[in-house]
Amino acid sequence: MAVRVRFAPSPTGFLHIGGVRTALFNWLFARHENGEVLLRIENTDHSREVEEAVEQIRRSLVWLGLDWDGEVAFQLDRLERHQELARGLVAEGNAYEDDGAIRFRMPDEGTTAWDDVVRGRIEFPNEKLEDLVLLRSDGRPTYNFASPADDMDDGITHVVRGEDHVSNTPKQIRILEALGAALPAYAHLPNVLGEDGRKLSKRHGAVSVEEFRAQGYLPEALMNYLALLGWSLDEKTTVIPPEELVRTFSLERVGASAATFDYAKLAWLNGVYLRSLAPEAYADRLVAYLRETGFEGDEETIRAAAPLVQEKVPKLGEFASFAGFLFARSEPDAEGLDGGRPVLAAARDALAGLEPFTAEAVEGALREAAERLGLKPRQAFAPIRLAVTGSKVSPGLFESIALLGRDETLARLELSAGSEPA
């Protein structure tokens, strides 16, 4: 039987990174098995908020590189089918009416058990399974009825979802058995926690795909990192591109222990992906990202600066703070310039008539100026860097000065020399 899975989010807001990890594991499993992935929205109304949330879900999945098969399905569109199935269960004695609602009749004895692909054998005493509502009094289905009913109709072979659904599974198994449906295999993924051991939330930092995208993470790096939250290829491999993830993924290698979201590790991994890009490809990604986020610097300068930042910043979002001085002046800290006037004056004189105005020529001229002043290069270059870039940390000083050009560099040196305390 061909593998068929589904990702079934509720359109209640942004797509949480834990839900995205669930979508990814479904996608990787299905694509590895040459199966199908369905996208099913478990909605209860058709409001504008639902439409906006669904668009955000689609946008996040597409950006991450997760496609799906067929049209997006909506739970509410199957209302009549759910009502038909519930009435059939009543007619067969497996459900009953209760104050306008329909309840499923759970067994009182024995156990309901399944072999979870991730967690092993799980058993629930039936005496703890309440007679759950299938249809509310207004005719709308509950989650624990609509979800397994839709799984049956969609021919879902594997239900891959978070461990918080473990308690729902025995109820859904009983419903599927009453409907005469074949049971899917169940795989309950471990929770994603913050570093404090609590379930990941906004108090830990970014938790939606759109937030990570806005910060300048690459989709392939985020996919790689999410795959490592609960799954591993071996004990040492960390960098696993999307095509390799598809080739090697298996549910059997998913662990049952909670996964910890490490923002520092994600940033490191993103930096690895950024540095691995060919220079032109990096520049293309940088320009596209900056345009998407509203950065207005001219493209020629952005592309010229790209090689200076590629090895330095782990996220594209750090470009503006790291290299923004190329596009606008920022006032340097006067205290940091204290005592630097002779160096700034010497740098101004050394660069004023320099030809050609290249990074190599700038370096030679500034090193000669430092030597004349009897200063070590690090001592001399610190105030020059601060005057030119406005920061103690920047891309290569000589390359930055060459990009700024002679006139702008001399103007900044002059301004900073004049602003130094007497």
N, C-alpha and C positions, 0 to 999 in steps of 0.2 A: 504494500500500500504506500502510495506517495505521501511524503510528509506535508502536512498543512498546519500552519500555526496562525495565531492571530495576536495582534497587539490591540488592546481594547481600553484606551484611556477614557476618563470622564472629562468632559469639557468644562472644568470648573476653574480654570485659570491657566497660568503658565505651565509648561511641561517640565515637571521636576526632574532633576538629573537621575534620581532613582528610577523613575518611570522610563527615562531614555535608556538607561542600562538594561531594563527589561525588554524594551523594544529591540535593542541591539542584540541581545542574546537570542531572541526569537529569530531575528533576521539572519544572524550568523549560522544558526542551526539549520534553518530552512535552506539557505543558499549553499551550505556545505552538502546538504542532502539532495540538492536539486529539486527542492520542494517549493511550496508557495507560502507567502506571507500576506495575510489579510489585515486591513486597517478597519476597525469597527469602533465607532464612537458610541459610548454608552451614555446617551443623553436622555433626559426626561422631558425636555421641551425644545422649542425651535426659536428661542429668543435671540436677539442681536448679540448678547454676551456669548451665547453658544457659538454663533457663527464666527465671532472674533477669536474665541478660544480654539476652534477647529482650524482656522487659518493659521494660528500660531503653531499648533501641533504639526500641521503639514509643512510649514516653513522650516521648523526646527529639524524635522526628519529629513527633508530634502537637503538642507545644508549639510547635515551630518553624513549624507550619502546613503541613507536608508530608504530604499524604494519599497513599494508594495504591489501586489497583484490585484488587478480588477479595480472596480470603483470603491470609494470609501462607503462603508455601510453605516447606517444610523439605527440604533436600537429602537427609537420611537417609530420608525417606519414599519416595524414589524408588530405593532400593537395588536392588530387583528389576529395574527398568527399566535401570539402569546395567549390571547383570550381563548382562541380555539383549543389550544393544547390544555389549558387549565380546565376548560369545561369537559374535555375528554377524560382528564384525570378524575374529575368528580363523578362522571358517569361510570367509571371503572371501579369506584370505591377507594381510590388512592388519595382523594382530596375531598374536602367538604366545605360548605358555605358557613360563614361565621360573621354575622352583623354586616352583611353586604360584601365582605371580602371572601376570598377563597384560600383555605389553608391546606397544606400538604400533610398527610397523615404519616408521621414518622414511626418506625418500629420502636417498641419499648424494651426489647431484649436483644442480646447479642452485641456484636460490634460491626462497625463499618471500617474496612481497612483497604489500603492500597500500597503498592511498592513505589514510593516516590523516587524519581530518577536521581534527585540530588540528596534527599534526606533518608533514603532507605525505607524500611517498613514503618508505616504509621497506622495506628489503630485508635478508633474512637468508640467509647461505649455508647450504644444507641440510646440509653436512658437519658443521656445528656443532650440529645438532639430534640429541640422543641418543634412542635408542629408549626413550621414557618409559613408566613403569608406568601402566596404565589401572586395573587392579584389584590390590590388595594380596593377599597370600596368604590373608588372612582374608575376602576377598570385598568389602572396602570400596573404593570408588572414590577415586582421587586427585583433587585440585582440578582439574588440567589436563584431566581427562576429564569429571568430573561437570559442571563449569561450562559447557563448550561443548555437552554433551549436553542440559543443561537449557535452554540458550539456544535450541537447535533445537526442543525440544518446546514451549517457551513462545512460539515465534514471535517472538523478539527481533529487531528490525530494526536497532538501534543499541546497541553496547556502549560505554558512556561510563564510563571508570574512570581510576584514577591511572596516572601514567607508569611506576610500578614494575612494571606488568603488560606493558609493551612486549615484554619477552623471552618472555612466555608466549604472546603472540599468534600467532607462526608455528606453534607446536606445536598450538594450538587450531584454527588454520585447516586444518592438515593432517588433523586428526581430523574436522572438519566435512566436508571434501571427501570423506574416506573413507566417511562416513555418508551421503553424497549430499544434504547439506543446503545450502540457500542461505546464503551468507556474510552476516553482518551488517556494517554499517559500523562501523569502530572509531574512537573518539575518545579519545586518552589525555591526560588533564589534567595540568598542571604540578604539581609538588610544592608543598606549603605549608611554608615555612621560618620559623624564628625570625629575629630581627634580627641574630643572629650568623652567619647563613648556613647553619646546620645545621638538619636536619629538625625541625619543631616537635615539642616534647615537654614533659613536665611541668616540666623545668628552666626553661622560658621563662615558666611561669605556668599559668593555667587552659587545659585542652585538651579538655574535654568539655562538651557542651551543658548538662548538669546543673550544672556549676560556674559557667558563665556565667549560668544562670538564678538560681542561689543568690546571685550577686553583684548581681542587680537589673538585668540587661540586658533590654530588650524583645525579644520574638521577631522582630518586624518589623525592628528595627535590626540584630540579628545576621544575619538573612537578607540584608538589604541589604549588610552588610559582606562576608559570605561570597561573595556574587555578584561582588564587586569583586576577589576573589582569583583572578585569571586571566582575567577577562572585563571588558569595559568597554562602556558605551553610546556614549561619545564621549570626547573628551579632557578634558572639564571637569565633567560631571554626576556628582555623588557621592550625593545623596539620591534614591533610587529606591524607592518603596513597592512592596510585593509585586505588586499588580495591574499596575503599570507594568513590573516585571521580566518578568512573564509575557508581556506584550504585545511587549516589545522584544528578548527573549533570542534568541540564535542561537549555534550551536556555531562558526560561522565567525568570530565575534569573540572566541573564546577564544584566548589567546596560548600559545606553547610555553614561554616563560620561567618559571622558578620564581617563585611569589608569596611575598611577605614579610608575615607576620602582625604588624600594628602595633597593640598593645594601646591605645596612646594615641589612635590614630585611631578605633578602635572605641568607646572611651569618649566621644570627641567626638561621633561620629555618634549614639550612644545619647542623649546630651544634647540633640541637635537634635530627635530624635523625642519625647523627654519634654517639651520646651518647646513643641512644636507641638500637644500635647494640649489640649483644652478643660479648664478648671479642674476641672469635675466629673468628667470622664473620668480626669484625672490622679489625683484623689483616690481614685476607684474602683480604679485600678490599684495605687496605693500601699497602700491598705487590704488588697487581696487579696494583694499580695506580702508584707506584714508578717505577715498571718495565716498564710500558707504557711510562713514562716520562723520562726514561734513568738514573734514580738514581741507583748507583752501590754499595750501602752498602750491607753487607751480610744479608741474610734473617733471620738468627737466631737472630742477634742483632735487626733487625727491629721488629720482632715479640716480642722480650723481651721488647722493648721500647714502643710497642703499648699501653699497659695499662697506661703508664705514660703520653701519649699525648691525649688519647681519650677524656678525660674530659677538655682538655685545649684549643685545636685549633678547630675553626669552619670549616676549610677546610683542606683536605688532603694535599693540596699544601703547607701548612705551616709547614709540618713535617720537611723538610730539614733545614729550618732556626731555628726551635725550638729545634730539636734534632740532628742536623748535627754534633754537637761536639762529638757525640758517634762514628763517623766514620772518623773524621779528626780534627786535632788541629787547633784552631784559636787563634791568638795572642790577649790577653786581653788588654784593655785600661790601660796603665801604670798609668794614673792619678787616675783611679778607684781603683788601688791597693795601692795608696799612704798611707803609714803608716800601711800596713797590713802584713809586714814581720813577726812580732812576731806571728800573728795568723796562717800564712801559715806554719811557722816552727813548731808550736805546732800541727797543723793538720797533718803534715807529720810524726812527731814522734808518734802521737796517732794512726795513721793508719798503720805504718810500720810493726808492728808485730801482727796486729789484726787478730784473728781467732775466728769464721769463718768470712769471709769478706762478710757479708750480710748487707742489708739496715738497719736492726734493730741494728746490732752491730756497724755499722758506725755511726748511729745517737747517740748511747750511748757514743761512744768514743769522738765524736766532741762536744757533750754537756758537757762532763767532762772537755775537753780542754778549752772550753769557760769559764767555771766556775773557772778554775784555773787561768785564765787570768783576772778574774773579769769583764768579758764582758757579756752583754745580748746576747742570741743566735742570734738575728737579726744582731747585730753589728759584731759578729764573723763570721757568715755564709756568709755575703755579699762578702768579699774578697775571701773566699774559693770558692764560686759559680763562681765568675768572673775568678779565676785562672783555675778552672777545666773545665768550659763550655765556657768560652770566652764571656759570656753575663751576664747581670744583671737579665735576665729573662730566666728561663729554667724549665724543668720538675723537679719533686721532687729531691732535692739535694742528699739525702742519697741513693735513688734508682739509681740515675744517676752514683754516685760514685761506687756503687756495680756493675753496668753494665760495667763501664769502666774497672774495675778490679784494683787490688792493684798497679801493676807496672806502668800502664799508669797514674793513679791518682797521684802517688808519683812523677813521672817524670814531670807532669804539675805543681804540687805544687813547685817543685824544680826550674823549669824554671821561674815561676812567682816570686818566692822569690828573685831569682837572677836578675830579670829585674826591680824590684822595685827601684825607685830613692833612692840614699843614703842620 
